[in-house]
Every structure is written in C-alpha cells, then in structure tokens.
Amino acid sequence: MTRNQWISLFDQSRGNPRLIQNEDYYFTNLMEESFSFLFQVDEDGYPETLVQHDYNYPFGFGSLYIFAMIRATEIKHPVAGFWQFS
C-alpha cells in the first residue's frame, strides 16, 4: 500500500471521529473512564486492492473507533471503543 492509502485507511488520528451514528451512549463509559479518541479504521477508505471482490468487509463497510488514555508524554491502554456500520 502507498503512504496515501495508509493515511486514508487510518484517516482520523486524534481530533474528532467521523461517526456513522452520532449517539452519546457510544462515548459515555469511555469518557467516564478517562479514555480519549485516538484514531479510527474507516472501511470507506480501503483501497480497492485491499478487499477481494468475493469477500465482505470485516466491519460491514463501517468504522472501528480506537480510544486510549492519552497523556502529555504517552498513550496508554488503547482499546477498541466501539464499532459502527450502516
């Protein structure tokens, strides 16, 4: 994969996630436990050569949202916060 394809695959690093369903209940427990958004894997950004035509997308053509405890000098305990698909 090219650099731009990797950037597209992991398209949201820190900042705000690009959500499919914008509901508070996805974030409530994560925020209470001091987790912050780290990045997402968005299948909309997959290059055509990554997924074979006779196979499904692993996340149902959706996104996996990764959260972590982000400190000034370290990132601790990355977890799959939640998964969404349309």
Stockholm file with secondary structure:
# STOCKHOLM 1.0

chainA/1-86         MTRNQWISLFDQSRGNPRLIQNEDYYFTNLMEESFSFLFQVDEDGYPETLVQHDYNYPFGFGSLYIFAMIRATEIKHPVAGFWQFS
#=GR chainA/1-86 SS CCHHHHHHHTCEESSCCCCSSCCGGGTHHHHHTTCEEEEEEEGGGCCTTTSCTTSCCTTSSCEEEEEEEECSSCEEEEEEEEEECC
#=GC SS_cons        CCHHHHHHHTCEESSCCCCSSCCGGGTHHHHHTTCEEEEEEEGGGCCTTTSCTTSCCTTSSCEEEEEEEECSSCEEEEEEEEEECC
//
